[in-house]
Amino acid sequence: MTSEVIIYNKEALAMAADSAVTINSGNKLKTYNTANKLFMLSKFHPIGILIYNNSIINNIPVEILIKEYRKQLWKKSFNTIQDYCDDFQKFLNKFLNEQVKKEKNVPILTIEQLKNKLVISYLQYIFSIIQNNNPNPFFIYQINTFNFNNFIKNKLKNILLPLKNNQKNLTSLFTDEELSRLLKMQLTTINIDIQTDDVLSILIEYFYVYQINYLNQISTGFAICGYGEKEYSPVVSEFKTLGIIDNKLFVFDGKNHSDKSSAIIPLAQRNMIDLFIKGIDDNIIETVKCRFSDIINDILSKVNSNIASNLNNNANTTIKDKLLRHNETIFQSKTDVFNKYLTSKIQNNLSPILETLPHLSKEELSTFCESLVSLQALKHKVSLNLETVGGPIDVAIISKHDGFIWKKRKFYFDSNLNNHFFENYFVKDESDSKHNYFSNIYKRLKIIKHKFKKVN
């Protein structure tokens, strides 16, 4: 996993990324602190790119894809960051399709296979939770129609509740009818039936919650940051991809951050960053809101049933209708009051930081960025969980006229032993190489001449 942060104001944009990468082999997990996640997208223009989640697309490392695009882009520029983003996606589509055709062993999904994979994964997730709630761990819990339906009605909502705030980030791949058919088909193969329409509705509703989180885990995320030729304030453009599906680059969750003069944008693992900035984790916010709604709803339902039980049968229908309408009004008003209260408390914590952000210098932006990633890494370091965030933190600053500047960067080699790397960095072809060669000789002769004069 990863922790990355982008912070910008009118003056500049800063980016920071950790170096942890997690290797998953069956049930075994291992982490290394050597991954590169922050790159220059152009050697000549103020553009950077961050990557997160999966570091390989269709069997090709993302670092190779970025550097191949940078080589092809060379000195070409675009008017906006969104234009760079669109061009990068076109490159990925073309390049990956070409490589996939050459490599016969690369597995390529169709959209139908992806849909089936999603449904199967969702049901396996539900079954694993039912097994984990087994009252007797010494016996295998037999999942049947009754306990499956009972679990969906009474427990699924509470388990997937913290993920619900991400639900609207993706238009579904399915229609409700198609999803209903696939769910029933998969359950029938293991002799489980969906007993009521209520159970089916809950399954469908929370599938969409699960879908975005599942796709986020298996996708590769990109954030392209900087300035287009005609942009004078920093812009961030994000998207995620699963690679080639049905001969086309599958892209989702695209966002463009250009509507604010300053902003903090955490990517991938962000709970400690949210906690520092807002005073509360987003998942906790969503859980608290939903729990409050459930409590109010439960209280009003009990009041209703107690009143209705003490009324005669003739008055029951009319009174119940009035109570129902009145309860809906009370429920909505109390929920709104609570949500406004929670939002105001978060805003009180957030305001001092947001008010300072537009005035931070380039160096302060980069220090803030690095500190937020360090905070996320510290949490993983002192907890018993796998250290999926950590290692050296790469930090870069982008401004309109100074361009892309590294503040901190790890190298896998000793720069003193690899002068040729730096000499060839801006070389595209043989003619550039010859020009660079003679240019370097000339520069060195000037330095020697200057030193010789100084000695005499």
N, C-alpha and C positions, 0 to 999 in steps of 0.2 A: 504494500500500500504506500501511500504518499501523503505528505503535507506540503502544500504550496500556498503562497499568498501573493496577491498583486495589490499594490496601493498606488493611487495616483491623485494628483491635483493638476492645476493649470500649468505648473512649471515642469513637471516631469512624472515619470512612472517608474516604480521600483518593483522588482520581482525577486522572490526567494524560493528555493526548493531544497528539500532534504535529499539524501543520497541512498535511502534504504530501498531495497528491492526484495520481494518475498518469492521464494521458489516453492512451488507446490507440487509434490510428487506423491499422488495417492493421498494417504492420511498424514504424510510427513511434510512439515513446513520448516524452511530455513531462510534466514535473512542475511543479506550482504549489504555493506554500506559503500558501494562503489558505482551506483547508477548515475547516469547523466540525464537530467530531466529539463534542463534549461539551456536553450540554444539561441544563437543568432540565426534568424531566418534569412537575412541578407547581409552580405559582407560590406555593403555600401550604403544601406539605408537604415533608418532608425526603427527596425522591426525585430522583435524577439518572439520566441514561442516556448510554451511550457507543455509538457506531456504528463499524463497521470493515468492510473489504473493499469491496463494491459500494455506491456512494452513491445509486444509483437503483433503485427497484423498480417494475416495470411502467410505465416511462417517467415516474415521479413521483419527484422528489428526496426523499430520506429526511428532510431537514430540514423540508420542508413537512408530511410525514406526522406527525412528532413534534409540531410546533407546532399542527397541527390537532387532534391528540389532546389536547394540553394545554389548548387552548381549550374543547374539549368537556368535559374532566374538571373544569375550573374548581376549585371548593372541595371536590369529592367526594373521599372517602378510602376506603382499604381496610385491612383488619386486618393483611394480610401483603404482602410484596413479591411473592410468587408470585401473589397475587390481582391486583396491579397488572399483572403480566406477562400473566396470562390475559386480563385486560380489554383490554390493549393489543393482544394478538393478535386478539381478537374485533373490535376497531375496525379493524385492518388488513384483516382478512378482508372486512368489510362495505364499508369505504371503497374498497378497491382493486377489489372486484367492481363497485361502482357506477361508478367511473371508467373501468374497462375497457369496460363496456357503452356508455358515452358516447363514448369514443375508439375509433373503428372501426379506426384504423391501428396500434393497439398489438398486437404479436404475442403470442399466448398459447399456451404449450405444453400438450400433453396429457401424461399420465404415460407413454404409449407412445412419444411423440416424445422425451421426456427419456431413456428407456431406450436408444433407438436412438442418440441423440446421445452418450450415455456410452460405448457400445460402439464407435462410430466414432472418437470422440476417443481412446479407449484404444489401438485398433489403429494410429491415425495416430501416436500417441506412440511406440509400439514401432517402427514403420517409420522414423520420423525418427532414432531412436537407431541402428538398423541402418545407415542411410545415413551417419550421422556417423562410424561405425566403418569406413567404406569404406577398404580398404587402399590404393586408388589414387584420390585425389581428382580426377584429371583425367577420369575416366570415371564415368558414372552406374551405380551399383551395382544390378543387376537382382535384385530380391527374388523368390525362387522358393520352392517348397515345402521344398526341402532346407535352404537357409540360414535360412529363417524358423524351422523346427523346431529346427535346431541352436542358433540364438540363444536360443530360449525355454528349452531344456534347460540351456544352459551359462552364459548371461549375464544373463537377465532378473532373476533373484533378487538378484544383487549390485547391480544398478542401482536397484531399488525398495526395497532393504533399509532405507535411512534413513527411508523413509516408513512403515514397518510399525508403528511405535509408535502411529500414529493409527488403526489398522485397526478397533478395537473401538468407536469413537465413534458408529457409525451402523449401524442394522439395514439390511441390504441391501434394495434395491427388487426384487431378483430372487430366484427360486429357482435352484438350480444347473442344473436341466434347461432352464429358460427362457434362462439366460445361455449355456449350451452351444449351444443352437439359434441364438441371435442371432450368436454368434461364428462358428459354422460358416457361417451364411448370408452374413455380410459377407465372410468370407475366400473363399468360393466365387465371389463376383462378380469377384474378381481372380485366380482360378485357383490358389488356394493351399489345400492340404488339411492338416488336422491328422493327423499320421501315427500317433501313439500316444495311449493314455489318459493316460500320464504328462505329455505335452505339454499336453493339455487340462486336466488337474488343476492344473498350474502356471499356465496362463493364467487359470483361474477364481480360484485362490488370490490371485494378485497383481492381479486386476481389483478385488477388494474393497479392496486397499491403495490402488489408484489412485483408486477411486470417491470415497472420503472427501476426498482431497486436491483432486480436480477440483471437487467440489461446494463445498468451502470457498472455492475461488478465484472461483466465479461467484455466490456467495451474499452476502447482507448479514447481518452479525452485530450483535446487540444485547446489551448488558449493562445491566440495570436494577439500580440500587444504592440503598441507603438503609434506611429504617425504615417498616414498616407501623404502623398505630395501636396494635397490641398487641405490637409487637416492640421490645425494648430493647437489642438488639445488632444491628449492621449485617448486612444480608443482600445477597447478589449473586445475581441470576437471569439466566442467559444462554440465548439461543437463536439459531438461524440460519434464514433463510428465502430461498426462491427466488421469492417472490411467489405470484401466483395460477396454479395448475396444476389443470386439470379443475374450474374454478369454486370452488376451495378454496385457502386459504393453505397452502402447502407449508412445514412447519416441521420442523426436525431438530436433533439435537445439543443438546437442552435440558439445562441443568445448574443446580443450586441450591447455592450455597455458604453454608451456615449451620451446618455441623457443627463448625467450628473457632472458637476464641475470637479468633484472629488469623491473617492469611494475606496472601500476595503473589500476585496474579493477573495475569500478563501476557496481553495479547491481541494477535492478529495477529503481526507480526514480533517475535521474542522471543529470538533466539539469543544476543545480547550480554547480555541481562538474565539468561538462564539461566547463562551463563558467569560472570557476576559473583556470582550467588547460590549456584550449585551448584559452580562451578569447572570445569564441563564442559557442552557443548551436548547437548540431548536426542538429537539425531540422531546425534551421535558415540557416545553411550552405547549406543544401539540397534545401531549398526554394529559397535562393539567386541564387544558380547555375541554377536552373530550370527557374527562372524568367529572368535571364540574357540571357539564350538560347532563351526564348520566344521573348524577346525584339529584339535581333539580327535577329531572323527569321522573325519577323514582319516587321522590317525595310527593309530587303532584298526583301521580297515579294512585298512591296509597290514600291520599286525602280524598280523591274521587271515589274510590271503592268503598271507603268508610261512610262517606255521605250517602252514596247510592244505596248501600245496604240498609240504611235507616229510613229510606223513603218508601212510600207505598208504590205498588206496581204501576198505577195510573200516572203518577208523577215522574216515574223513573226516566222515561224516554226524553221528555222535554228538558228535565233538569240535567240529565247526562249530556245532552247536546250543548246546553249553555255552559256547563262546566268544562267541556272539551274546548270550546272556543275561548273561554276565559283562560284556561290553562296554557293554551298556545300563546296567548298574549303575554302572560306572566313569564313563561319559559323564555320567549324571545327577548323580553325586556331585561330579565335578570342575566341572561347569557351575554347580551350586549354590554351591560354595565360591567360585568366581570372582565370581558375581553378588553374593554376600554381601560379599565383599571390596570390590567396586566401590561397592556401596550404602553401606558403612561409611565409605569415603573421601569420598563425596558428603555424607553426613550430618555428617562432621567439619567440612566447609566451611560447611554450611548451619546447623548448630546455633547458632553465635554470633549470627547474624542473627535466627533464629527466637526465641531466648531474649530478645533485646532488644525485639523487635517489640511485645509486649503492654504495654511501659512507655513507648512513644513518645507524645509529646503530639500535638495536632492539627497544630501547625506542623511538627514533625519528620516526621510521616507525609507531609505534602504535599511537603516538601523531598526526602524519600527518593523519592517517586513521580516528581517532576520530574527528579531526577538519573538515574533508571533510563531514562527516555525519552530524556534528553540523551545518555546513553551509547550507545544504539542509533543515535541520529541522528549521533553523532560517527563511528561506524564507517562509515556510508554517506558521510559527508562526505570522509573521508580515503582511501576506496577508489575504484577506477575504475568501480564500478558506478553505475547510475542512482540518484540521491538520492531514493529512495521513502519515506524518513523524514526529516523536517526541518521547518524553519520555527518560528514562535513556538509555545511549549507552553502550552496552557490547563490550569489547575490549579484544582480545586475541593475543598472539604472539606464533608462532611455529618455533622452530629451530631444527636442525637435532639431537642434543644430549641432549638439555635441554627439548625437547618435547613440549607439549601443556601447555602454561602458561596463566592463566587468569590475565589480568592487571586490568580490571574492570568487575564486574559481579553483577547483581541484584539477590537477593534471595526473594522468596515469604514467607520466614519464618525466624525466629531469629535463627542464628547458635548456640547461647549459650544455647538454649532450645532444641536443636535437635542433641546432640552428636552422637546418634545412627545412624543418616544419614551418618555421616562421617566415623564412625567405620565400617559400613556395605558397604561402597562404593566400596571396592575392594573384597567383598565377593561374590563368585559365588554359592556355595552350603553349606551344613551343615558342612562338614569337614573343609572348609575354615572358617566358622563361629566360630567353636570351637577353631581353631588355632588362629584366630583373637582375640577371647575373652581372651585366656590365654596370648597371646602376649601383649595385652593391659594392663592386670593386672601386668605382669612382668615389662613393661615400667613404669607404675605408681609407683610400689614398688621401682624401681631404682631412680626415681625422689624424692620420699619421703626420701629414704636413703641419697641421695646427700644433700637434704635440712637439714636433721638431723645433718649430719657431719658439715655442714656450720655453724649451730647454735652453736654447741659445739666447 
